[in-house]
Amino acid sequence: MVLESPPRAGEIQGAAWFLALAEEAMRLVPGVKAEVLIDAGEAPALALDALARGATAVRVKAPLKVRAKLQAIAHDCGGRIETQGKKQR
């Protein structure tokens, strides 16, 4: 199961808020494990903040070089980075 934040939640509500919300949801349903995916919008620093706070996955729109660095950091934290692409029709 994936608990996915709304778009740009890292910018609007903050990673700490969404992680607390996800933690409470998992507490209310004992035994359920979920991956927490936070959307950091176009803010790499907020993606790093989310990883540092324990997010297992972060979505961020960033240049290729920045994404590569974020992916390396996420890997070291046991997390992963998703990228935002154009929506397919």
trRosetta pair geometry for C-beta under 8 A, 3 or more apart (Angstrom, degrees):
i j d omega theta_ij theta_ji phi_ij phi_ji
1 32 6.6 -12 35 -177 149 104
1 33 7.4 146 42 91 100 50
1 34 4.4 -56 94 -110 100 91
1 35 7.2 175 91 22 49 72
2 34 6.4 146 -111 -171 16 91
2 35 4.9 -26 -110 68 74 100
2 36 7.8 155 -161 -92 62 17
2 37 5.5 11 -174 -3 110 120
2 57 7.6 -31 -140 45 112 143
3 22 4.5 142 105 -124 153 109
3 25 6.4 145 -113 72 145 148
3 26 7.8 -97 -31 -50 148 98
3 34 4.7 65 -16 143 101 140
3 35 7.2 -176 25 84 69 46
3 36 5.2 -20 68 -109 103 66
3 37 7.0 170 82 25 49 72
4 37 4.5 -13 -110 68 74 113
4 39 7.5 54 179 -33 85 100
5 9 3.5 -103 164 26 128 153
5 10 7.3 106 98 -37 161 70
5 13 7.7 -148 -158 49 124 125
5 18 4.7 -16 -97 -140 123 152
5 37 6.6 -138 9 101 79 63
5 38 4.8 39 1 -128 139 55
5 39 5.0 -141 82 15 104 85
6 9 5.0 116 58 -62 72 105
6 12 7.8 -38 85 52 113 138
6 39 6.9 -97 102 38 34 131
7 39 5.2 -84 -132 123 36 161
7 41 7.1 84 169 -85 75 82
8 11 4.6 -41 -178 40 91 115
8 12 5.4 77 122 -16 93 106
8 39 5.8 -45 -33 117 23 110
8 40 7.6 17 -129 161 44 15
8 41 3.8 44 -111 -68 83 117
9 12 5.8 -67 -131 50 33 99
9 13 5.1 -25 -168 36 78 108
9 14 7.8 -70 152 37 71 20
9 15 7.9 103 116 -86 92 47
9 17 7.8 -134 172 80 100 107
9 18 5.2 71 145 -63 135 141
9 38 6.0 -112 78 -156 113 80
9 39 5.3 92 20 54 88 88
10 13 7.8 -37 -79 59 12 70
10 14 6.7 35 -156 -135 42 23
10 15 5.3 16 -122 -59 85 84
10 18 7.6 -64 -75 10 57 138
10 38 5.3 93 -64 154 101 111
10 39 6.2 -144 -3 96 97 45
10 40 3.7 -17 44 -110 158 61
10 41 6.3 -143 59 9 100 87
10 43 6.3 -154 108 66 118 120
10 46 4.0 124 150 152 122 127
10 47 6.9 19 -165 -68 173 49
10 49 7.2 139 -161 69 112 112
10 50 5.7 -66 -109 -53 123 124
10 58 7.5 47 -62 -148 146 105
11 40 6.9 104 -36 -169 82 48
11 41 4.7 -12 -16 14 130 142
11 43 5.6 136 -79 0 101 141
11 46 6.1 -89 -69 -59 63 173
13 17 4.3 -111 155 77 101 144
13 18 5.9 105 96 -46 126 90
14 17 4.7 93 69 4 89 104
14 18 7.3 -172 92 -2 49 86
15 18 6.0 -63 -149 42 35 103
15 19 5.9 33 157 -19 71 111
15 38 5.3 40 -119 -165 87 168
15 40 7.7 -5 -69 -91 107 94
15 46 6.7 166 -34 -177 110 83
15 49 5.3 172 16 116 141 97
15 50 3.8 -158 -117 -96 141 74
15 53 5.1 146 123 42 122 146
15 55 6.2 -86 -158 -39 118 127
16 19 5.9 -57 -143 40 27 110
16 20 6.3 29 157 -20 64 107
16 53 5.8 -127 -83 -142 68 155
17 20 5.9 -59 -152 35 27 110
17 21 6.4 28 151 -19 64 107
18 21 5.4 -51 -147 36 36 115
18 22 6.3 36 154 -18 67 104
18 36 7.3 145 132 -176 99 115
18 38 5.5 137 85 -109 148 106
19 22 5.7 -52 -145 38 32 111
19 23 6.2 37 153 -22 64 105
19 36 6.2 77 -112 162 70 160
19 38 7.4 -36 -55 -64 83 132
19 50 7.7 167 -50 -147 116 75
19 53 5.6 -146 -17 133 163 119
19 54 6.1 101 -145 69 142 102
19 55 6.4 -108 -84 -70 112 80
20 23 5.6 -51 -145 35 31 114
20 24 6.4 32 155 -18 64 104
21 24 5.9 -56 -151 36 29 110
21 25 6.5 30 151 -20 63 106
22 25 5.6 -52 -148 35 33 113
22 26 6.4 29 155 -15 66 105
22 34 6.8 -133 -170 88 107 126
22 36 4.6 78 162 -109 173 120
23 26 5.9 -58 -149 39 30 107
23 27 6.3 34 151 -23 64 107
24 27 5.4 -52 -146 34 33 115
24 28 6.5 33 155 -21 64 105
25 28 5.9 -57 -153 33 30 111
25 29 6.9 -8 159 14 64 105
25 34 7.6 -21 100 28 115 152
26 29 6.4 -74 -144 56 33 84
26 32 5.7 -141 -138 85 74 93
26 33 7.3 44 -141 -113 126 31
26 34 5.9 -142 -85 21 113 109
27 30 7.6 8 -169 -76 35 65
29 32 4.3 10 113 10 110 135
35 56 4.8 -108 -151 82 80 136
35 57 5.7 38 165 0 114 120
36 54 7.7 42 56 117 138 82
36 55 5.3 -111 101 -136 105 69
36 56 5.5 109 45 21 71 92
36 57 7.0 175 88 37 44 79
37 55 7.3 93 -120 -174 22 108
37 56 7.4 -58 -70 73 58 80
37 57 4.1 -27 -103 87 82 112
37 58 7.1 176 -157 -84 61 23
37 59 6.3 47 173 -21 103 100
37 82 7.0 15 -152 10 121 136
38 47 7.9 170 93 -119 103 57
38 50 4.4 -150 67 -141 144 145
38 55 4.8 -70 7 -125 118 150
38 57 7.5 158 20 92 61 59
38 58 5.3 -20 66 -114 85 75
38 59 7.3 -157 96 25 39 75
39 58 7.8 147 -98 -165 20 60
39 59 4.6 -22 -111 65 68 111
39 60 7.8 157 -162 -73 49 48
40 43 5.1 -117 162 67 94 84
40 44 7.3 94 127 -96 139 19
40 46 4.2 167 -151 98 106 103
40 47 4.0 -130 22 -67 169 75
40 50 6.1 -126 -70 -7 115 137
40 58 5.5 20 -15 -177 118 108
40 59 6.7 178 20 80 73 52
40 60 4.4 -13 65 -91 113 94
41 46 7.2 29 42 63 90 144
41 60 7.2 4 70 -131 28 64
41 61 6.7 -50 165 27 39 100
42 60 7.3 112 -118 -170 23 75
42 61 4.8 -40 -94 73 73 101
42 62 6.9 141 -155 -75 59 64
43 46 3.9 44 108 14 119 115
43 47 6.8 166 100 -17 65 80
43 60 7.1 -106 64 -137 46 107
44 47 5.2 -50 -151 31 40 117
44 48 6.6 41 152 -18 68 99
44 60 6.0 95 -95 175 56 148
44 62 5.0 71 -69 -100 106 146
44 66 5.2 -93 -86 174 151 126
44 70 6.0 -125 -146 -72 100 128
45 48 5.7 -50 -154 34 36 112
45 49 6.5 41 146 -21 64 103
46 49 5.2 -45 -146 34 39 118
46 50 6.4 44 153 -22 65 100
46 60 7.7 162 76 -106 87 116
47 50 5.7 -50 -151 32 32 112
47 51 6.6 31 151 -16 63 104
47 58 4.5 128 -148 146 86 145
47 60 4.2 -33 -72 -60 140 144
47 62 7.6 -82 -1 -29 151 138
47 70 5.7 5 116 -144 140 134
47 81 6.9 42 -176 -119 135 106
48 51 5.7 -54 -150 37 34 111
48 52 6.2 34 153 -20 67 108
48 70 7.1 -115 -67 -122 80 90
48 73 6.6 -18 -115 125 90 156
49 52 5.7 -57 -146 38 30 111
49 53 6.3 22 156 -14 65 111
50 53 5.9 -63 -147 41 28 107
50 55 4.0 -6 160 9 93 146
50 58 4.8 132 86 -97 136 123
51 54 7.9 116 -179 -14 28 9
51 55 5.7 -73 -82 57 37 94
51 58 6.0 -73 -54 -20 88 138
51 73 6.5 105 108 127 166 104
51 74 5.6 -119 -111 -104 140 72
51 77 4.9 112 176 66 108 170
51 79 5.2 -146 -127 42 96 154
52 77 7.6 -100 -79 -117 41 146
55 58 5.5 81 113 -64 138 91
55 79 6.3 60 103 -127 69 147
56 78 7.3 -53 -130 119 77 85
56 79 5.1 -169 -162 -118 35 88
56 80 7.3 15 152 22 66 80
57 79 6.0 -172 -73 -170 37 94
57 80 5.1 -11 -112 64 82 87
57 81 7.6 165 -158 -91 64 19
57 82 6.2 39 176 -15 107 106
58 70 7.6 -103 82 172 125 123
58 74 6.8 -139 31 -103 107 129
58 79 6.8 45 -3 152 92 135
58 80 7.7 -176 29 93 65 46
58 81 5.7 -26 71 -114 87 66
58 82 7.1 -167 94 27 37 77
59 81 7.6 125 -105 -170 29 59
59 82 4.2 -32 -100 76 79 106
59 83 7.2 161 -153 -97 73 5
59 84 6.0 86 169 -58 104 88
60 67 7.2 -179 87 -104 104 83
60 70 6.5 -88 55 169 144 171
60 81 6.3 -46 29 -157 104 105
60 82 7.7 128 17 73 57 58
60 83 7.1 -43 71 -114 57 53
60 84 7.2 -112 117 -8 17 100
61 83 6.9 90 -103 -166 51 70
61 84 4.1 -47 -74 46 98 121
62 66 4.0 -99 155 94 123 125
62 67 5.1 160 79 -58 102 79
62 70 6.7 99 55 -8 153 143
62 83 7.8 -108 37 -125 73 92
63 66 4.8 86 61 12 79 106
63 67 6.9 -146 95 -9 37 90
64 67 5.7 -56 -145 36 29 112
64 68 6.4 32 157 -23 64 104
65 68 5.8 -52 -151 31 31 113
65 69 6.8 27 152 -14 63 104
66 69 5.8 -56 -154 37 34 109
66 70 6.2 33 150 -18 68 108
67 70 5.5 -56 -145 40 33 112
67 71 6.1 36 155 -24 67 105
67 81 6.4 175 -160 128 79 145
67 83 6.0 10 -131 -90 142 116
68 71 5.7 -51 -146 33 29 113
68 72 6.7 31 153 -19 61 103
69 72 5.8 -53 -153 33 33 111
69 73 6.5 30 152 -15 65 106
70 73 5.7 -57 -149 39 33 110
70 74 6.0 35 153 -21 68 108
70 81 4.9 92 121 -84 108 156
71 74 5.6 -51 -141 38 31 113
71 75 6.3 38 155 -25 63 104
71 80 7.4 10 -137 -155 76 59
71 81 4.8 -104 -86 32 69 125
72 75 5.7 -50 -150 31 29 115
72 76 6.7 29 152 -17 61 105
73 76 5.7 -57 -154 36 33 111
73 77 6.4 23 151 -12 66 109
74 77 5.7 -64 -149 43 33 107
74 79 4.3 -89 -166 88 86 90
74 80 5.3 112 144 -113 133 15
74 81 4.8 -176 -9 -33 159 88
75 78 7.8 46 -178 -68 29 19
75 79 7.6 -97 -62 63 21 53
75 80 7.4 51 -76 -96 61 61
